């Protein structure tokens, strides 16, 4: 039983050992005018490789994206969202 518990403890630490650290980027997003716009922006973001989560704020005209920096750069989010009809830039 102790061996099994030790195995689970080791497996739980693997992401930390591998250096898999998520980052968050914020985008300023224009042209969101209705309740379905944030849903569209979120879908576009979630389709990008390395994106773990995306939250879009209609009132704040922004999107917060949690991602794996080894797989994608924030500028790629801005381009994808802009290509979908919502001009956006990475907030610095």
C-alpha positions as CSV (number, residue, x, y, z in Angstrom):
1,X,0.0,0.0,0.0
2,X,2.8,2.4,0.8
3,X,4.5,1.7,-2.5
4,X,1.2,2.5,-4.3
5,X,0.9,5.8,-2.4
6,X,4.4,6.7,-3.3
7,X,3.8,6.0,-6.9
8,X,0.7,8.3,-7.0
9,X,2.7,11.1,-5.2
10,X,5.5,10.8,-7.9
11,X,3.0,10.9,-10.8
12,X,1.3,13.9,-9.3
13,X,4.6,15.9,-9.4
14,X,5.5,15.0,-13.0
15,X,4.1,18.3,-14.5
16,X,6.2,20.3,-12.1
17,X,9.3,18.2,-12.9
18,X,8.7,18.6,-16.6
19,X,8.6,22.4,-16.2
20,X,5.0,22.6,-17.6
21,X,4.2,26.1,-16.3
22,X,1.1,27.9,-17.6
23,X,1.0,31.6,-18.3
24,X,-1.8,34.0,-18.7
25,X,-2.2,36.7,-21.4
26,X,-4.8,39.4,-21.7
27,X,-6.1,40.6,-25.1
28,X,-7.9,43.8,-25.8
29,X,-10.8,42.8,-28.1
30,X,-12.8,45.2,-30.3
31,X,-16.1,44.8,-32.1
32,X,-17.8,42.7,-29.5
33,X,-21.4,44.1,-29.5
34,X,-23.7,41.3,-28.5
35,X,-24.0,38.4,-26.1
36,X,-22.8,35.8,-28.7
37,X,-19.6,37.7,-29.6
38,X,-17.7,36.5,-26.4
39,X,-18.8,32.9,-27.2
40,X,-17.3,33.2,-30.7
41,X,-14.1,34.7,-29.4
42,X,-13.8,32.0,-26.7
43,X,-14.3,29.3,-29.3
44,X,-11.5,30.7,-31.5
45,X,-9.2,30.9,-28.5
46,X,-9.9,27.4,-27.3
47,X,-9.0,26.0,-30.8
48,X,-5.5,27.4,-30.6
49,X,-2.8,24.8,-29.6
50,X,-1.6,25.1,-26.1
51,X,-4.7,27.0,-24.8
52,X,-5.9,25.6,-21.5
53,X,-8.7,28.1,-20.8
54,X,-10.1,31.3,-22.1
55,X,-12.4,33.8,-20.4
56,X,-14.0,36.6,-22.4
57,X,-15.4,39.8,-20.9
58,X,-18.0,41.6,-23.2
59,X,-18.1,44.8,-21.0
60,X,-14.4,45.0,-20.6
61,X,-13.7,44.2,-24.3
62,X,-11.0,41.8,-23.2
63,X,-10.1,38.1,-23.1
64,X,-7.9,36.3,-20.6
65,X,-6.1,33.2,-21.9
66,X,-4.3,30.6,-19.9
67,X,-1.8,28.8,-22.1
68,X,1.3,26.7,-22.4
69,X,4.1,29.0,-23.6
70,X,6.0,26.0,-25.1
71,X,3.2,25.5,-27.6
72,X,1.9,29.0,-28.5
73,X,2.6,32.7,-28.2
74,X,0.1,35.4,-27.2
75,X,0.5,37.1,-30.6
76,X,-1.0,34.1,-32.2
77,X,-4.2,34.5,-30.1
78,X,-4.5,38.2,-31.2
79,X,-4.1,37.2,-34.9
80,X,-6.7,34.3,-34.7
81,X,-9.2,36.6,-32.9
82,X,-8.6,39.4,-35.4
83,X,-9.0,37.0,-38.3
84,X,-12.4,36.0,-36.8
85,X,-13.6,39.7,-37.1
86,X,-12.6,41.0,-33.7
87,X,-9.5,43.1,-34.0
88,X,-7.4,42.4,-30.9
89,X,-4.0,43.1,-29.4
90,X,-2.0,41.7,-26.6
91,X,-2.2,43.9,-23.5
92,X,1.2,44.7,-22.1
